[in-house]
Amino acid sequence: MTITPSKLRENLYNILDSVIETKEPLEVKRNGQILMIVPEHKKSRLKAIQPKKITSCSDDELINTLWEGEWKPFI
């Protein structure tokens, strides 16, 4: 949706609340330029985690390893 600065000024808080609720950006046209009011998209902190290699072998080698001969229970 595109509006003028005058329309934005008339109903600023309701328009901002609408942008927050709908998560749709709002275009404001002034002097032939388009300004955007866009809600912030918070990034998940889990997506920022970088994978790390913690073993010196491949996944297949780890899965196919027979541990019975080397494993001794502590009783």
N, CA, C and O atoms as a Tinker XYZ file with bonds, in Angstrom:
   300  protein
     1  N      0.851000   -1.161000    0.000000    73     2
     2  CA     0.000000    0.000000    0.000000    64     1     3
     3  C      0.902000    1.232000    0.000000    63     2     4     5
     4  O      1.910000    1.259000    0.707000    81     3
     5  N      0.556000    2.238000   -0.775000    73     3     6
     6  CA     1.298000    3.494000   -0.848000    64     5     7
     7  C      0.411000    4.628000   -0.349000    63     6     8     9
     8  O     -0.737000    4.772000   -0.769000    81     7
     9  N      0.964000    5.425000    0.551000    73     7    10
    10  CA     0.216000    6.571000    1.070000    64     9    11
    11  C      1.102000    7.816000    1.006000    63    10    12    13
    12  O      2.303000    7.735000    0.746000    81    11
    13  N      0.475000    8.966000    1.251000    73    11    14
    14  CA     1.212000   10.232000    1.281000    64    13    15
    15  C      1.631000   10.521000    2.723000    63    14    16    17
    16  O      1.056000    9.960000    3.656000    81    15
    17  N      2.617000   11.383000    2.912000    73    15    18
    18  CA     2.999000   11.753000    4.276000    64    17    19
    19  C      1.850000   12.386000    5.061000    63    18    20    21
    20  O      1.759000   12.208000    6.276000    81    19
    21  N      0.977000   13.119000    4.377000    73    19    22
    22  CA    -0.167000   13.737000    5.065000    64    21    23
    23  C     -1.092000   12.672000    5.639000    63    22    24    25
    24  O     -1.544000   12.794000    6.777000    81    23
    25  N     -1.380000   11.621000    4.856000    73    23    26
    26  CA    -2.231000   10.524000    5.344000    64    25    27
    27  C     -1.550000    9.799000    6.501000    63    26    28    29
    28  O     -2.208000    9.403000    7.463000    81    27
    29  N     -0.240000    9.628000    6.408000    73    27    30
    30  CA     0.507000    8.980000    7.483000    64    29    31
    31  C      0.405000    9.809000    8.762000    63    30    32    33
    32  O      0.173000    9.261000    9.840000    81    31
    33  N      0.574000   11.109000    8.647000    73    31    34
    34  CA     0.522000   12.009000    9.796000    64    33    35
    35  C     -0.857000   11.995000   10.446000    63    34    36    37
    36  O     -0.958000   12.048000   11.672000    81    35
    37  N     -1.923000   11.925000    9.645000    73    35    38
    38  CA    -3.296000   11.938000   10.167000    64    37    39
    39  C     -3.574000   10.764000   11.099000    63    38    40    41
    40  O     -4.302000   10.900000   12.083000    81    39
    41  N     -2.994000    9.623000   10.787000    73    39    42
    42  CA    -3.357000    8.404000   11.500000    64    41    43
    43  C     -2.113000    7.569000   11.813000    63    42    44    45
    44  O     -2.122000    6.350000   11.642000    81    43
    45  N     -1.061000    8.217000   12.263000    73    43    46
    46  CA     0.248000    7.587000   12.415000    64    45    47
    47  C      0.215000    6.310000   13.251000    63    46    48    49
    48  O      0.682000    5.266000   12.795000    81    47
    49  N     -0.322000    6.374000   14.448000    73    47    50
    50  CA    -0.249000    5.229000   15.351000    64    49    51
    51  C     -1.071000    4.045000   14.856000    63    50    52    53
    52  O     -0.634000    2.900000   14.974000    81    51
    53  N     -2.240000    4.299000   14.310000    73    51    54
    54  CA    -3.049000    3.203000   13.770000    64    53    55
    55  C     -2.373000    2.557000   12.564000    63    54    56    57
    56  O     -2.421000    1.338000   12.399000    81    55
    57  N     -1.748000    3.373000   11.725000    73    55    58
    58  CA    -1.051000    2.836000   10.553000    64    57    59
    59  C      0.146000    1.996000   10.993000    63    58    60    61
    60  O      0.374000    0.910000   10.459000    81    59
    61  N      0.909000    2.498000   11.966000    73    59    62
    62  CA     2.051000    1.724000   12.462000    64    61    63
    63  C      1.599000    0.413000   13.099000    63    62    64    65
    64  O      2.232000   -0.622000   12.893000    81    63
    65  N      0.518000    0.445000   13.865000    73    63    66
    66  CA    -0.021000   -0.784000   14.456000    64    65    67
    67  C     -0.439000   -1.769000   13.375000    63    66    68    69
    68  O     -0.240000   -2.975000   13.520000    81    67
    69  N     -1.015000   -1.262000   12.296000    73    67    70
    70  CA    -1.434000   -2.116000   11.183000    64    69    71
    71  C     -0.233000   -2.789000   10.520000    63    70    72    73
    72  O     -0.289000   -3.970000   10.177000    81    71
    73  N      0.844000   -2.039000   10.344000    73    71    74
    74  CA     2.062000   -2.607000    9.748000    64    73    75
    75  C      2.612000   -3.716000   10.645000    63    74    76    77
    76  O      3.054000   -4.755000   10.154000    81    75
    77  N      2.583000   -3.494000   11.950000    73    75    78
    78  CA     3.072000   -4.504000   12.891000    64    77    79
    79  C      2.206000   -5.755000   12.842000    63    78    80    81
    80  O      2.732000   -6.868000   12.812000    81    79
    81  N      0.892000   -5.592000   12.834000    73    79    82
    82  CA    -0.026000   -6.734000   12.844000    64    81    83
    83  C      0.032000   -7.544000   11.558000    63    82    84    85
    84  O      0.078000   -8.774000   11.595000    81    83
    85  N      0.031000   -6.855000   10.418000    73    83    86
    86  CA    -0.021000   -7.559000    9.133000    64    85    87
    87  C      1.355000   -7.975000    8.634000    63    86    88    89
    88  O      1.471000   -8.832000    7.759000    81    87
    89  N      2.404000   -7.362000    9.197000    73    87    90
    90  CA     3.784000   -7.615000    8.762000    64    89    91
    91  C      4.007000   -7.258000    7.291000    63    90    92    93
    92  O      4.954000   -7.731000    6.662000    81    91
    93  N      3.118000   -6.415000    6.755000    73    91    94
    94  CA     3.232000   -5.940000    5.376000    64    93    95
    95  C      3.913000   -4.578000    5.369000    63    94    96    97
    96  O      3.538000   -3.706000    6.153000    81    95
    97  N      4.904000   -4.371000    4.504000    73    95    98
    98  CA     5.550000   -3.064000    4.440000    64    97    99
    99  C      4.595000   -1.992000    3.922000    63    98   100   101
   100  O      3.662000   -2.281000    3.173000    81    99
   101  N      4.843000   -0.770000    4.329000    73    99   102
   102  CA     4.038000    0.369000    3.906000    64   101   103
   103  C      4.937000    1.323000    3.130000    63   102   104   105
   104  O      6.032000    1.655000    3.584000    81   103
   105  N      4.480000    1.761000    1.968000    73   103   106
   106  CA     5.233000    2.718000    1.159000    64   105   107
   107  C      4.668000    4.112000    1.386000    63   106   108   109
   108  O      3.455000    4.320000    1.353000    81   107
   109  N      5.565000    5.060000    1.615000    73   107   110
   110  CA     5.187000    6.458000    1.752000    64   109   111
   111  C      5.874000    7.200000    0.612000    63   110   112   113
   112  O      7.100000    7.193000    0.503000    81   111
   113  N      5.069000    7.843000   -0.240000    73   111   114
   114  CA     5.623000    8.545000   -1.403000    64   113   115
   115  C      5.764000   10.025000   -1.083000    63   114   116   117
   116  O      4.787000   10.697000   -0.753000    81   115
   117  N      7.000000   10.527000   -1.184000    73   115   118
   118  CA     7.273000   11.943000   -0.906000    64   117   119
   119  C      8.278000   12.461000   -1.923000    63   118   120   121
   120  O      9.366000   11.907000   -2.083000    81   119
   121  N      7.893000   13.535000   -2.609000    73   119   122
   122  CA     8.758000   14.182000   -3.609000    64   121   123
   123  C      9.277000   13.188000   -4.651000    63   122   124   125
   124  O     10.435000   13.256000   -5.063000    81   123
   125  N      8.419000   12.276000   -5.066000    73   123   126
   126  CA     8.793000   11.312000   -6.099000    64   125   127
   127  C      9.632000   10.153000   -5.594000    63   126   128   129
   128  O     10.019000    9.288000   -6.380000    81   127
   129  N      9.918000   10.116000   -4.320000    73   127   130
   130  CA    10.706000    9.036000   -3.722000    64   129   131
   131  C      9.791000    8.147000   -2.884000    63   130   132   133
   132  O      8.803000    8.612000   -2.316000    81   131
   133  N     10.129000    6.887000   -2.819000    73   131   134
   134  CA     9.363000    5.938000   -2.011000    64   133   135
   135  C     10.166000    5.612000   -0.753000    63   134   136   137
   136  O     11.326000    5.206000   -0.824000    81   135
   137  N      9.526000    5.797000    0.391000    73   135   138
   138  CA    10.103000    5.408000    1.681000    64   137   139
   139  C      9.324000    4.199000    2.174000    63   138   140   141
   140  O      8.113000    4.114000    1.972000    81   139
   141  N     10.001000    3.276000    2.809000    73   139   142
   142  CA     9.346000    2.054000    3.277000    64   141   143
   143  C      9.327000    2.017000    4.804000    63   142   144   145
   144  O     10.324000    2.316000    5.460000    81   143
   145  N      8.184000    1.647000    5.346000    73   143   146
   146  CA     8.069000    1.334000    6.769000    64   145   147
   147  C      7.873000   -0.175000    6.825000    63   146   148   149
   148  O      6.858000   -0.703000    6.370000    81   147
   149  N      8.855000   -0.854000    7.386000    73   147   150
   150  CA     8.881000   -2.316000    7.352000    64   149   151
   151  C      9.087000   -2.832000    8.772000    63   150   152   153
   152  O      9.966000   -2.339000    9.479000    81   151
   153  N      8.293000   -3.822000    9.209000    73   151   154
   154  CA     8.521000   -4.385000   10.540000    64   153   155
   155  C      9.828000   -5.177000   10.568000    63   154   156   157
   156  O     10.216000   -5.801000    9.580000    81   155
   157  N     10.486000   -5.137000   11.705000    73   155   158
   158  CA    11.745000   -5.856000   11.871000    64   157   159
   159  C     11.479000   -7.358000   11.920000    63   158   160   161
   160  O     10.529000   -7.811000   12.558000    81   159
   161  N     12.324000   -8.117000   11.244000    73   159   162
   162  CA    12.241000   -9.576000   11.297000    64   161   163
   163  C     13.341000  -10.060000   12.222000    63   162   164   165
   164  O     14.523000   -9.995000   11.886000    81   163
   165  N     12.953000  -10.537000   13.369000    73   163   166
   166  CA    13.950000  -11.020000   14.322000    64   165   167
   167  C     14.479000  -12.368000   13.859000    63   166   168   169
   168  O     13.719000  -13.261000   13.482000    81   167
   169  N     15.775000  -12.491000   13.896000    73   167   170
   170  CA    16.408000  -13.737000   13.488000    64   169   171
   171  C     16.470000  -14.686000   14.675000    63   170   172   173
   172  O     16.685000  -14.277000   15.816000    81   171
   173  N     16.278000  -15.938000   14.381000    73   171   174
   174  CA    16.385000  -16.951000   15.412000    64   173   175
   175  C     17.846000  -17.086000   15.832000    63   174   176   177
   176  O     18.739000  -17.143000   14.986000    81   175
   177  N     18.080000  -17.135000   17.120000    73   175   178
   178  CA    19.450000  -17.312000   17.596000    64   177   179
   179  C     19.989000  -18.680000   17.203000    63   178   180   181
   180  O     21.199000  -18.843000   17.044000    81   179
   181  N     19.117000  -19.657000   17.046000    73   179   182
   182  CA    19.565000  -20.995000   16.657000    64   181   183
   183  C     20.095000  -21.019000   15.232000    63   182   184   185
   184  O     20.991000  -21.803000   14.918000    81   183
   185  N     19.548000  -20.162000   14.358000    73   183   186
   186  CA    20.023000  -20.130000   12.977000    64   185   187
   187  C     21.424000  -19.543000   12.866000    63   186   188   189
   188  O     22.102000  -19.743000   11.859000    81   187
   189  N     21.857000  -18.825000   13.886000    73   187   190
   190  CA    23.185000  -18.217000   13.867000    64   189   191
   191  C     24.283000  -19.212000   14.234000    63   190   192   193
   192  O     25.466000  -18.922000   14.055000    81   191
   193  N     23.903000  -20.375000   14.742000    73   191   194
   194  CA    24.898000  -21.371000   15.142000    64   193   195
   195  C     25.564000  -21.957000   13.908000    63   194   196   197
   196  O     24.896000  -22.418000   12.982000    81   195
   197  N     26.878000  -21.931000   13.911000    73   195   198
   198  CA    27.650000  -22.498000   12.812000    64   197   199
   199  C     27.980000  -23.954000   13.134000    63   198   200   201
   200  O     28.413000  -24.250000   14.248000    81   199
   201  N     27.781000  -24.877000   12.173000    73   199   202
   202  CA    28.125000  -26.273000   12.430000    64   201   203
   203  C     29.637000  -26.425000   12.615000    63   202   204   205
   204  O     30.425000  -25.754000   11.948000    81   203
   205  N     30.026000  -27.310000   13.523000    73   203   206
   206  CA    31.442000  -27.552000   13.787000    64   205   207
   207  C     31.728000  -29.043000   13.674000    63   206   208   209
   208  O     30.928000  -29.878000   14.095000    81   207
   209  N     32.863000  -29.355000   13.110000    73   207   210
   210  CA    33.284000  -30.749000   13.004000    64   209   211
   211  C     34.016000  -31.096000   14.291000    63   210   212   213
   212  O     35.046000  -30.498000   14.603000    81   211
   213  N     33.485000  -32.066000   15.045000    73   211   214
   214  CA    34.085000  -32.411000   16.332000    64   213   215
   215  C     34.714000  -33.799000   16.333000    63   214   216   217
   216  O     35.282000  -34.220000   17.341000    81   215
   217  N     34.621000  -34.505000   15.230000    73   215   218
   218  CA    35.265000  -35.819000   15.134000    64   217   219
   219  C     36.279000  -35.798000   14.004000    63   218   220   221
   220  O     36.206000  -34.973000   13.093000    81   219
   221  N     37.223000  -36.721000   14.083000    73   219   222
   222  CA    38.253000  -36.785000   13.040000    64   221   223
   223  C     37.923000  -37.834000   11.982000    63   222   224   225
   224  O     38.746000  -38.121000   11.113000    81   223
   225  N     36.727000  -38.404000   12.051000    73   223   226
   226  CA    36.331000  -39.403000   11.060000    64   225   227
   227  C     34.994000  -38.993000   10.448000    63   226   228   229
   228  O     34.343000  -38.056000   10.909000    81   227
   229  N     34.605000  -39.708000    9.412000    73   227   230
   230  CA    33.332000  -39.404000    8.762000    64   229   231
   231  C     32.174000  -39.974000    9.579000    63   230   232   233
   232  O     32.372000  -40.816000   10.456000    81   231
   233  N     30.982000  -39.510000    9.284000    73   231   234
   234  CA    29.793000  -40.026000    9.970000    64   233   235
   235  C     29.623000  -41.515000    9.731000    63   234   236   237
   236  O     29.275000  -42.254000   10.652000    81   235
   237  N     29.865000  -41.968000    8.497000    73   235   238
   238  CA    29.716000  -43.390000    8.177000    64   237   239
   239  C     30.689000  -44.244000    8.979000    63   238   240   241
   240  O     30.322000  -45.320000    9.452000    81   239
   241  N     31.927000  -43.778000    9.137000    73   239   242
   242  CA    32.900000  -44.532000    9.929000    64   241   243
   243  C     32.456000  -44.624000   11.379000    63   242   244   245
   244  O     32.629000  -45.663000   12.016000    81   243
   245  N     31.900000  -43.576000   11.893000    73   243   246
   246  CA    31.445000  -43.558000   13.274000    64   245   247
   247  C     30.259000  -44.496000   13.478000    63   246   248   249
   248  O     30.177000  -45.193000   14.489000    81   247
   249  N     29.353000  -44.507000   12.523000    73   247   250
   250  CA    28.167000  -45.358000   12.625000    64   249   251
   251  C     28.536000  -46.832000   12.507000    63   250   252   253
   252  O     27.987000  -47.667000   13.227000    81   251
   253  N     29.450000  -47.156000   11.616000    73   251   254
   254  CA    29.791000  -48.557000   11.347000    64   253   255
   255  C     30.881000  -49.113000   12.253000    63   254   256   257
   256  O     31.313000  -50.247000   12.044000    81   255
   257  N     31.334000  -48.380000   13.229000    73   255   258
   258  CA    32.372000  -48.854000   14.141000    64   257   259
   259  C     31.762000  -49.820000   15.146000    63   258   260   261
   260  O     30.694000  -49.564000   15.704000    81   259
   261  N     32.446000  -50.922000   15.368000    73   259   262
   262  CA    32.023000  -51.893000   16.378000    64   261   263
   263  C     32.767000  -51.576000   17.671000    63   262   264   265
   264  O     33.995000  -51.656000   17.722000    81   263
   265  N     32.033000  -51.220000   18.699000    73   263   266
   266  CA    32.630000  -50.788000   19.957000    64   265   267
   267  C     32.695000  -51.900000   21.004000    63   266   268   269
   268  O     33.304000  -51.706000   22.056000    81   267
   269  N     32.101000  -53.025000   20.754000    73   267   270
   270  CA    32.010000  -54.066000   21.774000    64   269   271
   271  C     33.380000  -54.529000   22.259000    63   270   272   273
   272  O     33.548000  -54.808000   23.446000    81   271
   273  N     34.355000  -54.616000   21.368000    73   271   274
   274  CA    35.680000  -55.090000   21.753000    64   273   275
   275  C     36.451000  -54.091000   22.597000    63   274   276   277
   276  O     37.313000  -54.492000   23.379000    81   275
   277  N     36.170000  -52.813000   22.463000    73   275   278
   278  CA    36.923000  -51.787000   23.177000    64   277   279
   279  C     36.207000  -51.261000   24.417000    63   278   280   281
   280  O     36.842000  -50.679000   25.296000    81   279
   281  N     34.923000  -51.455000   24.497000    73   279   282
   282  CA    34.150000  -50.872000   25.587000    64   281   283
   283  C     34.152000  -51.789000   26.794000    63   282   284   285
   284  O     33.861000  -52.980000   26.679000    81   283
   285  N     34.478000  -51.237000   27.944000    73   283   286
   286  CA    34.460000  -52.008000   29.185000    64   285   287
   287  C     33.600000  -51.234000   30.188000    63   286   288   289
   288  O     33.884000  -50.076000   30.494000    81   287
   289  N     32.556000  -51.877000   30.691000    73   287   290
   290  CA    31.690000  -51.174000   31.643000    64   289   291
   291  C     32.396000  -50.960000   32.983000    63   290   292   293
   292  O     33.205000  -51.783000   33.409000    81   291
   293  N     32.079000  -49.850000   33.636000    73   291   294
   294  CA    32.613000  -49.571000   34.973000    64   293   295
   295  C     31.560000  -49.986000   35.987000    63   294   296   297
   296  O     30.558000  -49.298000   36.179000    81   295
   297  N     31.797000  -51.111000   36.629000    73   295   298
   298  CA    30.830000  -51.597000   37.628000    64   297   299
   299  C     31.523000  -51.772000   38.950000    63   298   300
   300  O     30.893000  -52.173000   39.929000    81   299
